[in-house]
Amino acid sequence: MSNNIIITFPDGSTKSLKKGVSGFELANQISKSLAKEAVAIKIDGKICDLSLPLNNDCKVVIIKKENDEALDIIRHDCAHVMAEAVQSLYPGTQVTIGPSIENGFYYDFARKEPFTIADLPKIEKKMHEIINKGEQFTREVWSRDEAIKFFKDKGEEYKVELIEDLNADEEITIYKQGEWLDLCRGPHMMSTKQIGKGFKLMKVAGAYWRGDSNNAMLTRIYGTAWRNEKELESHLLQIEEAEKRDHRKLGKEMDLFHFQEEAPGAVFWHPKGWRLFQSLISYMRERQDKAGYVETNTPDMMDKSLWETSGHWDKFSEMMFRTEAKDEKIYAIKPMNCPGAVEIFKQGLKSYRDLPFLLSEFGKVHRYEPSGALHGLMRVRAFTQDDAHIFCTEDQITEESKTVCDLILSIYKDFGFDNVRIKFSDRPEKRVGDDAVWDKAEAALKQAMETTGLEYTLNPGEGAFYGPKLEFVLRDAIGRDWQCGTLQVDLNLPGRLGATYIAEDGQKKTPVMLHRALFGSLERFTGILIEHYAGHLPFWLSPLQIVVATITSDSDNYAFEVKDQLTKNGLVVEADIRNEKIGYKIREHSNAKVPVILAVGKKEADEQTVSVRRLGSQQTSTIKLDELIKDLKKESLSPIN
C-alpha cells in the first residue's frame, strides 16, 4: 500500500506527496511566498484549515488572503477574537453563537447587564491586543461527554445545549487560540495575527436565543471585517454614503410614501410616489407588450386546496397569510402569482401551435416577514411583482430563456444599471418533484445559459422549491449588490395543477413553465432606484419634473401660464406662488429633488422667458419658454421612445 497521495491543482497539474502532509506544508513546498499568503485550503470543494493533514488523493486550491473566499474565514476569526476579548474584559459573560455574515460578523452574549455602544471601543482595543499576540488557531476533536463536562464546569449553559442538540454521530470540534477556546466547526486561519487591522465593531442589538421570542434575550455585537485597512475604510465610506441615500429618508423629503404600525410592511403611497410607481409599471407594460406578453390579473385570495395541490401549502405555508371564512373554508392570500397563471392557461384547449404562451401580471402578493426583518421598501410584507409565466415545450426552453435574459439586461441598462451579475441557483433542500425532473430542469437552464454566452456563478441550494433559477444581481452607484430579476424553469407545477396542451402527435402533454420577474418587487426596485440615484432620478422618471416658483406676487398669472404650457406638452409641473423668498423656495424644492426649478418674475413675464435652475447646480440660465419646452420634451422621453 502506497504511502503517497496524488494532489491535483486547479490547472490540472498533479504532485505526488507523502500521506499526512498538511495544507501549509504543501503551500510551503510550492513557494515560501504562497505559504506566507495562504489562509486556508480547499480540499475537493470544501474549505479546511491549512493544518489539516491530507490523507487521500484530492483536488486542492490554496486560498490566499486576497481571494474573496478568505473573507468568511477572516470574519469568523474576528468573531472568535471578539468573544475572547469580551470574556477577558467581562468575566462571567457566556458566549453563544458567532457566525460570519455579509460584510462582517456578530456574536451573541449572555450577560446580566447588556452591552451598550459605549463598550465597543474597549472591546475593540482588547481585540487588537489579542491579534498582535499572534496566537495559533488549533483544532481539537473532543468526545461528547468531555465537551459537555467542560462547558458545564465553565458555566456555559448555552454551549451545553448546542452540544446536546447535535446528532449523536456528529464530530465535536474545539478551536483554541492561546488559552481561550470555543465550540466550532471551523475553518480558521493559522493565527490571530493574520486577521490584521481591517475590522471595526459597529453596533449592539438585542437578539433572542436561537431567534425564539420565548427564549432569553441576549446582546448581539456586530462588527465588520475586511482583508486590510484600505478595504475597511472603503466599506465605512460606503456606509456613510448609504446613510445619505437611505430611501426612507429621501422618500420623506421627496414626499413619496410612508409606513405606519397599523399596516406593518405595507406601503402608503403618496401622490408623487404613486406616480413614480405607475411610471415603472407603464414602462414595463410597454416593454412586455412589445415582447409579445398578454397581461392578466388573478385573485388575491384563493382556497387552501389550490395551494395544497400546487405544493405551496407544504413548502411555503409559514410565509402565507390566511383567513377562515364563515363557510369554514380556509383561504390564503397569495404569496406568489404562479398558480393563478396556470389556472388561466388551463382555460380553453391549447395546442403546440399556441406555445410559447406568454402571460404577464402585475400581481400584488403578501408574505409574512418577521417584524424585525422589515426595512422600508426593501423588505415588506405586501408587494407587487412584475411577474410573467411562459408556457412552452421542452425544446423551447433554451430560446425562451435566452430571450428573457436579453430583455432583463436591456431593461436594467435603461435604468442605469450596467454592472449585472447572474447566479445559477440549483435545487434546495425543501422542494417538490423527484430528482430526475430536477436533473432535467437544471440541465435545460444551464444549456440556455451556455447558449447566451453570459457568465454566471453557482449559488448552491438556493433555487425555488419547484425549480432551478437564475438570479440577476445589480451593482448600484456605491458598489452594493441587489438581487432583483429571476428566471426559473419549472417542470413540476404545471403537472401538479393539471395543465396540458395538444402536442404535434395529437397527444396531451404537460407544458414547461418559465417563471420570470424583471424588476422583481416593484416596491423594492423603487427603493433601489432612489438610493442608486440618491433621489436625483432621471428626468423622464421623476414624479415631479418641474416647479415654477414666483419671485414676486405680480408674476402669479405668468407662473400659471408657464405651468399650463408645460403640462399641455406632457410634463409634470407644479406652481409655487407662496409668499416666500425665492431662495427659500429653491432650497425646499432642491431638497425634494425636483430636477428643474423655474423662477419667474415681472421681467420673465414681460420677455416670455424663465430662469432655469437644474438640480445639483448653483448656476441659473435664462431661456425662452418655447425653447425650454422643446428641450424638456426630449428629456422627458423614456428610453423606449
C-alpha angles and dihedrals in degrees: 000000000000120000089205131088131200117239116200119202128207093262090056096254118132138211130197112222138170114272113259097035111147126233090248092052089050092051090047091053090053093049140325091234092054091051089051093051097040119106103168144351130237111219115192089335097314121109112230142170116281088233092062112113117237109227103163140044106278149155113251139190120190108222115214126198090253092061118097090233089065092067095075090052093047090050094047090049088052090053090055092048090049090051091051091048092051095049090046093052098036110034114203094036112132120220116215122169127351119174134167113254137182108309094355149347144271140201128204115221132194111216133147091233111045118231119252134203087261090067095059101082090054092049092046091052090052090050090057089052092052092047092049090055089065095217114189119247107228128184124218132179114221132188117251093247092047092052094046092049093048096052093041090054089048092052093243098143093165092056089049090054091050092051093046090053093054119103112268092243096046116117112242111219128189125197120207130195106185108310095339122088142174141188105261143149092214149167107198136171123258096264143357089250090073091066091073124184101301097110140090136181109239116181148336128236141169118259131178117233106267090355093284117132089210090065132076121290113245132188116249119203115199126203138175123223135187140172094265144355093267092059090046092053091048090052093049090050089050090053090049091050091045090055089055090049096044104144091215091059093042091044089059094045091048092043093234107134147332141203130220138186095251090068108029114198094008124111127235100206116207119210095267093044092049090050089054091046092050091048089060091049092048091050093048093044090055093047091049094046089055090048092056102257122145115214122234139170128215133195119280092220128041138171119280090239092068091053090048091053093047092050095241094112092058099040103028109023095112087065095047128098112218141182136197114221127208091262086063094245116136116227130190127209104234117261090184136025099220102094090052091052091053090051090054092048089053093059106102130359116298126204131199084252088066092058134135088047110188118201121178130189137179089214125184110221134182127211128174110244118178110258091242091058096054113111119175112275092337096071117023139150097225119045144149122241125202087221128175132177121204116200110201146143122269089253090058097053095092097048095043092047091051091050091051092049091051091048094049095049091046091052094049090051090055089058095048100263110129098153106075126158126194126217124197109216116195133193118326125216092251107055146130125239131044126282094256090061091047091049089054095047094047092047091051094050093046090050089052091052092049089051092053091051090223119144119240140173128222118254101189120216096359100109123120115271090253101042150350118278147196117230120204112212120197123204112214132212094279097043102264121139124230124187107218124145125045138191120195131185110215123191092160114055101055090055093045090054096043101249114163142164133196109257126213090266091056094252125126113251135180114246125228113245121214113198111206135180122174108185088019103205109017090207092054094043089053090054091048091050092050092051095041091055095032086234093305093117120185111274093246091055101040112118090216112029103176140020120196106207124190122227093199132010093247088072095057094105092050090049090057090045090054091046092051093049092050093045092051087057093057099261124136108238142166129190121224110200097157119141093254133117114271091238090058091050092049092050092048095049091043089055088051087055097240104171098215128030117188117199115201131184137156092290093053091047092052093047097038090236136123132216106234126208120179123210110266095019128102091200127096129198132192118227139167112265095235091051091050092051091052092051096045093048089060091048092050094061114108118234089258092067 
